[in-house]
């Protein structure tokens, strides 16, 4: 398992939310999509999560530094189970 931190959240016009979690080096990402309605009715979004290494992809080179900064900030300011 690899620990990742929330670095980006995007909403689309179809009611989907795309959550991007990244490793603190910004090199690897995990994308999770879910219905916006599920966020409202569920437990929310956590600051961090553990994912299987096979569920990680490579970060677009243009996003590595931004994801590294955001993942490091989230790790410093939040516990993994914090709702953000």
Backbone as a chain_set.jsonl record, in Angstrom:
{"seq": "XXXXXXXXXXXXXXXXXXXXXXXXXXXXXXXXXXXXXXXXXXXXXXXXXXXXXXXXXXXXXXXXXXXXXXXXXXXXXXXXXXXX", "coords": {"N": [[0.834, -1.179, 0.0], [0.392, 2.266, -0.671], [0.737, 5.536, 0.548], [-1.224, 8.345, -0.174], [-2.074, 11.802, -0.852], [-4.699, 14.235, -0.945], [-4.74, 16.336, -3.709], [-6.057, 17.701, -5.686], [-9.293, 18.699, -6.812], [-11.961, 18.359, -8.907], [-14.943, 19.446, -10.455], [-17.47, 18.38, -12.686], [-19.79, 19.119, -15.39], [-21.639, 17.118, -15.41], [-22.214, 16.257, -12.918], [-20.214, 14.826, -11.672], [-17.383, 14.25, -9.572], [-13.969, 14.634, -9.624], [-11.37, 13.371, -7.942], [-8.053, 13.883, -7.133], [-5.342, 12.272, -5.867], [-2.035, 12.327, -4.59], [1.379, 11.153, -4.283], [3.833, 12.267, -1.872], [6.086, 13.068, -3.231], [5.103, 13.89, -5.569], [5.172, 12.414, -7.897], [3.539, 10.189, -8.447], [0.1, 9.323, -8.965], [-3.313, 8.927, -7.879], [-6.474, 8.578, -9.113], [-9.808, 9.274, -8.402], [-13.16, 8.975, -9.16], [-16.392, 10.143, -8.473], [-19.925, 10.432, -7.878], [-21.199, 13.682, -7.396], [-23.325, 13.957, -5.684], [-22.969, 11.825, -3.98], [-20.892, 12.723, -2.402], [-22.121, 14.663, -0.865], [-24.007, 13.174, 0.562], [-22.467, 11.254, 1.714], [-19.547, 10.399, 3.691], [-17.82, 12.412, 3.132], [-14.725, 13.809, 1.854], [-11.519, 12.547, 2.357], [-8.347, 13.705, 3.643], [-6.139, 12.13, 3.116], [-5.197, 8.863, 1.886], [-4.748, 5.284, 1.71], [-3.553, 3.419, -0.962], [-3.424, 0.702, -3.262], [-0.365, -0.066, -4.845], [-0.613, -0.756, -7.539], [-2.731, 0.754, -8.333], [-1.852, 3.239, -8.854], [-0.893, 5.902, -10.989], [1.3, 7.545, -13.349], [2.258, 10.9, -12.823], [1.38, 13.712, -14.792], [4.041, 15.406, -16.281], [3.922, 18.23, -16.148], [2.464, 18.701, -13.859], [3.808, 17.713, -11.648], [5.466, 19.224, -9.77], [3.567, 20.985, -8.625], [1.737, 19.136, -7.51], [3.465, 17.882, -5.738], [4.047, 19.983, -3.936], [1.436, 20.471, -2.915], [0.661, 17.951, -1.849], [2.605, 17.612, 0.118], [1.997, 19.802, 1.752], [-0.628, 19.122, 2.566], [-0.065, 16.775, 4.01], [1.397, 17.85, 6.109], [-0.448, 19.478, 7.387], [-2.753, 18.008, 7.96], [-4.363, 15.072, 9.345], [-4.533, 11.809, 7.917], [-7.226, 10.871, 7.921], [-8.764, 13.14, 8.173], [-11.538, 15.117, 7.237], [-11.832, 16.933, 4.325]], "CA": [[0.0, 0.0, 0.0], [1.1, 3.541, -0.767], [-0.082, 6.618, 1.078], [-1.356, 9.503, -1.066], [-2.758, 12.956, -0.276], [-5.558, 14.962, -1.885], [-4.054, 17.487, -4.3], [-6.916, 18.406, -6.644], [-10.702, 18.291, -6.827], [-12.611, 19.011, -10.041], [-16.35, 19.127, -10.659], [-17.858, 18.542, -14.082], [-21.187, 19.502, -15.618], [-22.492, 15.928, -15.315], [-22.38, 15.911, -11.515], [-19.124, 13.976, -11.196], [-16.242, 14.884, -8.923], [-12.72, 13.909, -9.863], [-10.429, 13.605, -6.855], [-6.693, 13.454, -7.449], [-4.456, 12.075, -4.722], [-0.658, 12.137, -5.07], [2.441, 10.886, -3.319], [4.46, 13.524, -1.465], [7.097, 13.486, -4.211], [4.363, 14.374, -6.731], [5.439, 11.586, -9.074], [2.51, 9.168, -8.685], [-1.245, 9.799, -8.641], [-4.48, 8.036, -7.845], [-7.66, 9.344, -9.486], [-11.068, 8.665, -7.977], [-14.322, 9.733, -9.62], [-17.639, 9.74, -7.846], [-21.024, 11.365, -8.068], [-21.208, 14.795, -6.451], [-24.381, 13.638, -4.716], [-22.395, 10.903, -3.005], [-20.105, 13.522, -1.468], [-23.048, 15.345, 0.038], [-24.681, 12.203, 1.401], [-21.502, 10.332, 2.311], [-18.696, 10.852, 4.787], [-16.938, 13.467, 2.652], [-13.449, 13.482, 1.23], [-10.438, 12.554, 3.34], [-7.094, 14.347, 3.239], [-5.218, 11.119, 2.612], [-5.704, 7.496, 1.793], [-3.8, 4.254, 1.291], [-3.987, 2.741, -2.179], [-2.538, -0.325, -3.802], [0.594, 0.466, -5.809], [-1.101, -0.985, -8.894], [-3.77, 1.744, -8.628], [-1.194, 4.525, -9.058], [-0.405, 6.227, -12.323], [2.347, 8.566, -13.386], [1.774, 12.277, -12.895], [1.773, 14.508, -15.95], [5.223, 16.177, -15.879], [3.568, 19.618, -15.852], [1.806, 18.775, -12.559], [4.61, 17.09, -10.589], [5.863, 20.17, -8.721], [2.357, 21.461, -7.955], [1.235, 18.037, -6.688], [4.428, 17.688, -4.656], [3.803, 21.04, -2.941], [0.129, 20.301, -2.285], [0.672, 16.723, -1.048], [3.438, 17.892, 1.282], [1.223, 20.707, 2.601], [-1.721, 18.355, 3.164], [0.523, 15.861, 4.995], [1.835, 18.635, 7.264], [-1.571, 20.153, 8.042], [-3.909, 17.14, 8.21], [-4.269, 13.634, 9.526], [-5.114, 11.19, 6.721], [-8.677, 10.694, 8.005], [-9.465, 14.42, 8.247], [-12.419, 15.445, 6.118], [-11.438, 18.226, 3.726]], "C": [[0.881, 1.247, 0.0], [0.182, 4.639, -0.253], [-0.045, 7.801, 0.11], [-2.203, 10.565, -0.373], [-3.56, 13.679, -1.351], [-4.84, 16.206, -2.385], [-4.93, 18.275, -5.258], [-8.317, 17.823, -6.592], [-11.363, 19.078, -7.949], [-14.041, 18.51, -10.174], [-16.665, 19.29, -12.14], [-19.354, 18.827, -14.184], [-22.152, 18.325, -15.505], [-22.682, 15.466, -13.874], [-21.34, 14.951, -10.979], [-18.033, 14.823, -10.558], [-15.029, 14.008, -9.172], [-11.742, 14.329, -8.776], [-9.066, 13.069, -7.265], [-5.888, 13.43, -6.166], [-3.061, 11.82, -5.274], [0.272, 11.789, -3.921], [3.132, 12.211, -2.987], [5.603, 13.965, -2.382], [6.443, 13.991, -5.496], [4.438, 13.499, -7.962], [4.315, 10.612, -9.438], [1.155, 9.69, -8.223], [-2.253, 8.665, -8.611], [-5.693, 8.921, -8.103], [-8.898, 8.567, -9.048], [-12.2, 9.564, -8.468], [-15.561, 9.216, -8.914], [-18.687, 10.817, -8.078], [-20.979, 12.43, -6.988], [-22.23, 14.544, -5.334], [-23.849, 12.721, -3.607], [-21.532, 11.632, -1.974], [-21.008, 14.156, -0.418], [-23.656, 14.361, 1.025], [-23.721, 11.264, 2.124], [-20.719, 10.965, 3.438], [-17.746, 11.97, 4.375], [-15.654, 12.915, 2.054], [-12.36, 13.562, 2.288], [-9.167, 13.166, 2.754], [-6.119, 13.35, 2.626], [-5.879, 9.769, 2.541], [-4.573, 6.561, 1.4], [-4.364, 3.561, 0.066], [-2.954, 1.703, -2.589], [-1.621, 0.315, -4.842], [0.159, 0.298, -7.248], [-2.158, 0.037, -9.311], [-3.177, 3.141, -8.844], [-0.743, 4.693, -10.495], [0.695, 7.266, -12.221], [1.699, 9.938, -13.52], [2.252, 12.916, -14.188], [2.955, 15.38, -15.504], [4.919, 17.633, -15.516], [2.977, 19.788, -14.452], [2.658, 18.295, -11.391], [4.935, 18.069, -9.465], [4.661, 20.682, -7.944], [1.804, 20.39, -7.031], [2.17, 17.756, -5.516], [4.198, 18.712, -3.549], [2.499, 20.8, -2.186], [0.088, 19.056, -1.407], [1.489, 16.931, 0.23], [2.7, 18.798, 2.264], [0.101, 19.953, 3.313], [-1.194, 17.423, 4.255], [0.93, 16.608, 6.259], [0.656, 19.19, 8.064], [-2.719, 19.238, 8.467], [-3.491, 15.721, 8.584], [-4.936, 13.013, 8.298], [-6.643, 11.092, 6.745], [-9.455, 11.991, 8.149], [-10.34, 14.609, 7.027], [-12.046, 16.828, 5.621], [-12.359, 18.601, 2.577]], "O": [[1.962, 1.271, 0.589], [-1.005, 4.672, -0.577], [1.019, 8.203, -0.362], [-2.947, 10.275, 0.563], [-3.158, 13.731, -2.514], [-4.385, 17.032, -1.593], [-4.589, 19.403, -5.614], [-8.509, 16.629, -6.362], [-11.336, 20.309, -7.952], [-14.318, 17.32, -10.027], [-16.188, 20.227, -12.779], [-20.081, 18.781, -13.192], [-23.366, 18.526, -15.504], [-23.249, 14.401, -13.634], [-21.553, 14.325, -9.941], [-17.795, 15.963, -10.957], [-15.062, 12.796, -8.957], [-11.337, 15.489, -8.699], [-8.95, 11.922, -7.697], [-5.768, 14.438, -5.47], [-2.913, 11.171, -6.309], [-0.001, 12.082, -2.758], [3.022, 13.173, -3.748], [6.041, 15.114, -2.314], [7.128, 14.462, -6.404], [3.821, 13.816, -8.979], [4.159, 10.253, -10.605], [1.061, 10.405, -7.226], [-2.073, 7.611, -9.221], [-5.912, 9.902, -7.392], [-9.017, 7.366, -9.292], [-12.197, 10.77, -8.221], [-15.756, 8.009, -8.773], [-18.373, 11.955, -8.427], [-20.753, 12.133, -5.816], [-21.995, 14.892, -4.177], [-24.24, 12.84, -2.446], [-21.449, 11.216, -0.819], [-20.684, 14.175, 0.769], [-23.806, 14.682, 2.204], [-24.124, 10.556, 3.047], [-21.157, 11.933, 4.059], [-16.946, 12.429, 5.19], [-15.526, 11.72, 1.79], [-12.287, 14.539, 3.033], [-8.944, 13.146, 1.544], [-5.361, 13.693, 1.719], [-6.974, 9.558, 3.065], [-3.567, 6.987, 0.831], [-5.528, 3.158, 0.058], [-1.766, 1.828, -2.292], [-2.064, 1.149, -5.632], [0.516, 1.112, -8.1], [-2.454, 0.176, -10.497], [-3.917, 4.113, -8.999], [-0.273, 3.751, -11.132], [0.981, 7.793, -11.146], [0.716, 10.107, -14.241], [3.381, 12.693, -14.626], [2.879, 16.025, -14.458], [5.594, 18.206, -14.661], [2.983, 20.894, -13.911], [2.256, 18.46, -10.24], [4.692, 17.753, -8.3], [4.728, 20.802, -6.721], [1.439, 20.684, -5.892], [1.712, 17.428, -4.421], [4.158, 18.362, -2.37], [2.458, 20.912, -0.961], [-0.474, 19.104, -0.313], [1.095, 16.471, 1.302], [2.769, 18.587, 3.475], [-0.099, 20.121, 4.516], [-1.813, 17.296, 5.311], [0.823, 16.068, 7.36], [0.751, 19.353, 9.281], [-3.572, 19.65, 9.254], [-2.425, 15.239, 8.198], [-5.816, 13.631, 7.699], [-7.286, 11.216, 5.702], [-10.682, 11.962, 8.238], [-9.931, 14.298, 5.908], [-11.954, 17.778, 6.399], [-12.18, 19.65, 1.959]]}, "num_chains": 1, "name": "protein.A"}
